[in-house]
Amino acid sequence: MSQQKPETPDGTPVPEDATPDTSSRVEPVEEVVVEEVVVEAEDTPAVAQPAPARPAPVELDDDDDDDDSYVVPAGTVVAAAPGLAARLGAEAFGTFFLVLVGVGIALYAAFSNVGGGLGVALGFGVAVLAGIVAVGHVSGGHFNPAVTLGACLAGRTPFRDLLPYWVAQIVGGVLAAAILFLTVPTSLPALISQGESTGVRAFFSGTANGFGPHSPLATLSNGQAEFSLVAALLVEVIGTAVFVGVILGATDRRANKQHVPFAVGLTLTVVLLLATPVTNGSINPARSLAAAIFSESWALEQVWLFWAAPLLGAAIAALIYRAFAAEPVEDSLFGEDELYVAEDDVVVVDR
């Protein structure tokens, strides 16, 4: 039996369809421009899965034709790293603080009762510890060109950050050394040298790194004994390799990072205690260059070793780390990304 649709009496309102047509509706898409974006999946079982493919590019306006753009769906966990300017500022500040404290203590260690080499080593160690706690989450807490090179070679920091980080570290270190140099009383060098004609540069040279006749051992023994170039090279290479190796291992994603800043600070302290009698303890090319600029000419002539040796030691540590560690994640050592969940679909534009 066929059924007919009942007729609607005249004047009776016709009910609207409960499922309106949405084919013509276009959801608004928010457009943002970011420097670095890492898309992370939601919580999933611990099963090895292939990495998700990058979202397909989308068509944008004509002005954005040259940009690599894609859509991040709503609900995606996004990690946004600090911008380059913030990271360079953190590196400059951390290196400034490190050189100011370490070289400053070394400058006046002869009569400040801080324990000589022990006080200087502790000063550097505590300064790097404090710097990592303060701004390590912004830039990764390198404060040392050798650490940055090691992190890049180990796959933990992108190579595009290498030269900018080096420039920021050198600027921070030189600025700290300049402040120390300008604040030295002009009459102090003569008092320390017991009446001999000594300038501020000669006094500041006591903080510079050197080998041969300018090693601390040669100064203490009045030239009767000294550490040669080969000895200085070995100590700086091995000391830097140990220091960078500890940083790479301690900041690995599988390590317990709760006490990492203290491990790094104490490692730098003991390594400097080893290297100070030989070379006055560099392990940091930015620190060596900063002190050499305001010292006598021999310091600049020998500063090449205190770039070559730490960089070589960092490269050795990075290669060993890559050989024995799992595939590293680019995490900038102590750096922490800011995580948030995208509430709406977001168009990401890589500039």
C-alpha positions as CSV (number, residue, x, y, z in Angstrom):
1,M,0.0,0.0,0.0
2,S,1.5,3.3,-1.0
3,Q,1.7,6.2,1.5
4,Q,1.3,9.8,0.6
5,K,3.0,12.7,2.3
6,P,0.4,14.5,4.4
7,E,-0.4,17.9,3.1
8,T,0.5,20.9,5.2
9,P,-2.5,23.2,5.9
10,D,-2.3,26.7,4.5
11,G,-0.6,29.1,6.9
12,T,1.3,26.4,8.8
13,P,5.1,27.2,8.9
14,V,7.3,24.8,7.2
15,P,10.0,23.4,9.6
16,E,13.6,24.1,8.6
17,D,15.8,21.2,7.7
18,A,17.7,20.0,10.8
19,T,20.9,19.4,8.8
20,P,21.6,22.6,7.0
21,D,23.8,22.6,3.9
22,T,27.4,23.2,5.0
23,S,29.0,22.6,1.6
24,S,29.5,26.3,1.0
25,R,30.7,27.1,4.5
26,V,34.5,27.8,4.8
27,E,36.1,27.5,8.2
28,P,38.5,30.4,8.9
29,V,42.1,29.4,8.9
30,E,44.5,31.3,11.1
31,E,47.8,32.2,9.4
32,V,51.0,32.5,11.4
33,V,54.7,32.9,10.6
34,V,57.1,31.1,12.8
35,E,60.9,30.6,12.8
36,E,60.9,27.0,13.9
37,V,58.0,24.6,14.4
38,V,58.2,21.0,15.5
39,V,55.0,19.0,15.2
40,E,54.6,16.3,17.8
41,A,52.0,13.5,17.8
42,E,49.6,13.1,20.7
43,D,50.2,10.5,23.4
44,T,50.5,7.1,21.6
45,P,51.5,3.6,22.7
46,A,55.3,3.0,22.9
47,V,55.4,1.2,19.5
48,A,57.9,2.1,16.8
49,Q,56.1,3.9,14.1
50,P,57.3,5.7,11.0
51,A,57.7,9.4,11.3
52,P,54.6,11.3,10.1
53,A,54.9,12.9,6.7
54,R,55.0,16.7,6.6
55,P,51.6,18.2,5.8
56,A,51.1,18.9,2.2
57,P,51.6,22.4,1.0
58,V,48.6,24.6,0.5
59,E,47.7,27.3,-2.0
60,L,48.1,30.8,-0.6
61,D,48.0,34.3,-1.9
62,D,50.3,35.4,-4.7
63,D,52.5,37.2,-2.2
64,D,53.4,33.9,-0.5
65,D,54.3,31.9,-3.6
66,D,58.0,31.7,-2.6
67,D,57.2,30.5,1.0
68,D,57.1,26.8,2.1
69,S,53.7,26.7,3.6
70,Y,51.6,23.9,5.1
71,V,48.6,23.5,7.5
72,V,48.9,22.2,11.0
73,P,45.6,20.6,11.9
74,A,43.7,21.7,15.1
75,G,44.6,19.6,18.1
76,T,48.2,19.1,17.1
77,V,50.9,19.5,19.7
78,V,53.3,22.2,18.4
79,A,56.8,23.0,19.9
80,A,57.9,26.5,19.2
81,A,61.6,27.4,19.9
82,P,62.8,30.8,20.9
83,G,63.7,33.2,18.1
84,L,67.3,33.6,17.0
85,A,67.6,37.1,18.5
86,A,66.6,35.7,21.9
87,R,69.0,32.8,21.7
88,L,71.9,35.1,20.6
89,G,71.2,37.5,23.5
90,A,71.2,34.5,25.9
91,E,74.6,33.3,24.5
92,A,76.1,36.8,24.8
93,F,74.9,37.2,28.3
94,G,76.1,33.7,29.4
95,T,79.5,34.2,27.9
96,F,79.8,37.7,29.4
97,F,79.0,36.4,32.8
98,L,81.4,33.5,32.5
99,V,84.3,35.7,31.4
100,L,83.5,38.4,33.9
101,V,83.6,36.1,36.8
102,G,86.3,33.7,35.8
103,V,88.8,36.2,34.3
104,G,87.9,38.7,37.0
105,I,88.8,36.2,39.8
106,A,92.0,35.3,38.0
107,L,93.0,38.9,37.5
108,Y,93.1,39.6,41.3
109,A,93.8,36.1,42.6
110,A,97.3,37.0,43.7
111,F,96.0,39.1,46.6
112,S,92.3,38.4,47.0
113,N,92.7,35.2,49.1
114,V,90.4,33.1,46.8
115,G,92.7,30.1,46.7
116,G,94.6,30.8,43.5
117,G,94.0,28.1,40.8
118,L,91.2,26.5,42.8
119,G,89.3,29.7,43.2
120,V,89.6,30.5,39.5
121,A,88.4,27.1,38.5
122,L,85.5,27.2,40.9
123,G,84.6,30.7,39.6
124,F,84.4,29.4,36.0
125,G,82.5,26.3,37.1
126,V,79.9,28.1,39.2
127,A,79.5,30.8,36.5
128,V,78.7,28.2,33.8
129,L,76.4,26.4,36.2
130,A,74.5,29.6,37.0
131,G,74.4,30.7,33.3
132,I,72.8,27.3,32.3
133,V,70.2,27.6,35.0
134,A,69.4,31.2,34.1
135,V,69.3,31.2,30.3
136,G,70.1,27.6,29.2
137,H,66.5,26.9,28.4
138,V,66.6,29.8,25.9
139,S,69.8,29.2,23.9
140,G,70.9,25.8,25.0
141,G,73.6,27.2,27.4
142,H,76.6,26.8,25.2
143,F,78.7,29.9,26.2
144,N,81.6,28.4,24.4
145,P,82.4,28.1,20.6
146,A,83.8,24.6,21.2
147,V,80.5,23.4,22.8
148,T,78.5,24.9,19.9
149,L,80.7,23.1,17.3
150,G,80.5,19.8,19.2
151,A,76.7,20.2,19.5
152,C,76.4,20.8,15.7
153,L,78.7,17.9,14.8
154,A,76.7,15.6,17.1
155,G,73.5,16.6,15.4
156,R,72.1,18.3,18.5
157,T,72.2,21.9,17.1
158,P,71.6,23.0,13.5
159,F,74.7,24.2,11.7
160,R,72.9,27.5,10.7
161,D,73.3,28.5,14.4
162,L,77.1,27.9,14.4
163,L,78.5,31.3,13.2
164,P,75.8,33.4,14.9
165,Y,76.4,31.7,18.2
166,W,80.2,32.2,17.8
167,V,79.7,35.9,17.1
168,A,77.4,36.3,20.2
169,Q,79.9,34.4,22.4
170,I,82.9,36.5,21.2
171,V,81.0,39.8,21.7
172,G,79.9,38.8,25.2
173,G,83.4,37.6,26.2
174,V,85.2,40.7,24.8
175,L,82.7,43.1,26.5
176,A,83.4,41.4,29.9
177,A,87.2,41.6,29.4
178,A,86.9,45.2,28.3
179,I,85.1,46.1,31.5
180,L,87.7,44.3,33.6
181,F,90.6,46.0,31.8
182,L,89.1,49.5,32.1
183,T,88.5,49.1,35.8
184,V,92.1,48.1,36.7
185,P,93.7,50.8,38.8
186,T,96.7,52.3,36.9
187,S,98.9,52.2,40.0
188,L,98.1,48.6,40.9
189,P,100.5,46.8,38.4
190,A,103.5,48.7,39.9
191,L,102.5,47.7,43.4
192,I,102.1,44.0,42.4
193,S,105.5,44.0,40.6
194,Q,107.3,45.5,43.6
195,G,108.2,48.8,42.0
196,E,109.1,47.6,38.5
197,S,107.7,49.6,35.6
198,T,104.7,47.5,34.6
199,G,101.6,48.6,32.6
200,V,98.0,47.5,32.8
201,R,98.4,45.2,29.7
202,A,101.3,43.4,31.4
203,F,99.2,43.0,34.5
204,F,96.2,41.7,32.5
205,S,98.4,39.2,30.7
206,G,98.3,37.1,33.8
207,T,94.8,36.1,32.8
208,A,95.8,35.1,29.2
209,N,96.4,31.6,28.0
210,G,99.9,30.7,26.9
211,F,102.5,27.9,26.4
212,G,106.2,27.7,26.3
213,P,107.8,30.7,28.1
214,H,104.4,32.1,28.7
215,S,102.9,29.0,30.5
216,P,102.2,29.5,34.2
217,L,104.9,26.9,35.1
218,A,107.5,29.0,33.3
219,T,106.5,32.1,35.2
220,L,106.6,30.3,38.6
221,S,110.0,28.7,37.9
222,N,111.5,31.8,36.4
223,G,111.9,30.1,33.1
224,Q,113.7,27.0,34.4
225,A,110.8,24.7,33.3
226,E,107.9,25.2,30.9
227,F,105.2,23.3,29.0
228,S,105.8,23.0,25.3
229,L,103.4,23.6,22.5
230,V,102.7,19.8,22.2
231,A,101.9,19.5,25.9
232,A,99.6,22.5,25.8
233,L,97.9,21.1,22.7
234,L,97.3,17.7,24.2
235,V,96.0,19.1,27.5
236,E,93.6,21.5,25.8
237,V,92.3,18.9,23.3
238,I,91.7,16.2,25.9
239,G,90.3,18.6,28.5
240,T,87.8,20.0,25.9
241,A,86.9,16.6,24.6
242,V,86.0,15.4,28.2
243,F,84.0,18.6,28.9
244,V,82.0,18.5,25.7
245,G,81.5,14.7,26.0
246,V,80.0,15.2,29.5
247,I,77.6,17.9,28.1
248,L,76.5,15.7,25.2
249,G,76.0,12.7,27.4
250,A,74.3,14.4,30.3
251,T,71.9,16.3,28.0
252,D,70.9,13.2,26.0
253,R,67.2,12.5,26.0
254,R,67.7,9.2,27.8
255,A,69.7,10.8,30.6
256,N,68.4,12.1,33.9
257,K,68.6,15.8,33.5
258,Q,67.7,16.9,37.0
259,H,71.3,17.6,38.1
260,V,72.9,18.3,34.7
261,P,74.0,21.9,35.3
262,F,75.9,20.8,38.4
263,A,77.6,18.0,36.5
264,V,78.7,20.4,33.8
265,G,79.9,23.1,36.3
266,L,81.9,20.6,38.3
267,T,83.4,19.0,35.2
268,L,84.6,22.4,34.0
269,T,86.1,23.0,37.4
270,V,88.2,19.9,37.5
271,V,89.2,20.2,33.9
272,L,90.5,23.7,34.5
273,L,92.4,22.5,37.6
274,L,94.2,20.1,35.3
275,A,94.9,22.6,32.5
276,T,95.7,25.8,34.6
277,P,99.3,24.9,35.4
278,V,99.9,24.1,31.7
279,T,98.1,26.8,29.8
280,N,96.3,28.9,32.4
281,G,93.2,26.9,31.5
282,S,91.3,27.8,28.3
283,I,88.8,25.1,27.2
284,N,86.9,28.0,25.7
285,P,88.1,29.9,22.6
286,A,85.9,33.0,23.4
287,R,87.5,33.3,26.8
288,S,91.0,33.0,25.4
289,L,90.4,35.6,22.7
290,A,88.8,38.1,25.1
291,A,91.7,38.0,27.4
292,A,94.3,38.1,24.6
293,I,92.9,41.3,23.1
294,F,93.7,43.3,26.3
295,S,97.0,41.5,27.0
296,E,100.5,41.9,25.6
297,S,101.2,41.0,22.0
298,W,102.4,37.4,22.7
299,A,98.9,36.5,23.9
300,L,97.4,37.2,20.5
301,E,100.3,35.4,18.8
302,Q,99.5,32.3,20.7
303,V,95.7,32.5,20.8
304,W,95.5,30.3,17.6
305,L,96.3,27.2,19.7
306,F,93.4,28.0,22.1
307,W,91.0,28.0,19.2
308,A,92.4,25.0,17.3
309,A,92.8,22.7,20.3
310,P,89.3,23.2,21.9
311,L,87.6,22.9,18.5
312,L,89.5,19.7,17.8
313,G,88.6,18.3,21.2
314,A,85.0,19.2,20.7
315,A,84.9,17.5,17.3
316,I,86.4,14.3,18.8
317,A,83.8,14.2,21.5
318,A,81.0,14.8,19.0
319,L,82.2,12.0,16.7
320,I,82.4,9.6,19.6
321,Y,79.0,10.6,20.7
322,R,77.6,10.0,17.2
323,A,79.3,6.6,17.1
324,F,77.9,5.2,20.3
325,A,74.6,7.1,20.9
326,A,71.3,6.5,19.2
327,E,70.2,8.8,16.4
328,P,70.3,12.3,18.2
329,V,67.4,14.6,18.3
330,E,68.0,18.3,17.5
331,D,67.3,19.8,20.9
332,S,70.1,22.4,21.4
333,L,71.4,20.8,24.6
334,F,69.8,22.6,27.6
335,G,67.2,24.4,25.4
336,E,63.5,23.8,26.0
337,D,60.8,24.2,23.4
338,E,57.4,25.8,24.4
339,L,54.6,23.3,23.8
340,Y,51.1,24.2,23.0
341,V,48.0,22.7,21.3
342,A,46.7,24.3,18.2
343,E,43.1,25.2,18.8
344,D,42.4,25.9,15.1
345,D,43.9,24.9,11.8
346,V,47.1,27.0,11.4
347,V,48.9,27.8,8.2
348,V,52.7,27.7,8.9
349,V,54.9,29.8,6.7
350,D,58.6,29.0,6.7
351,R,60.5,32.2,5.8
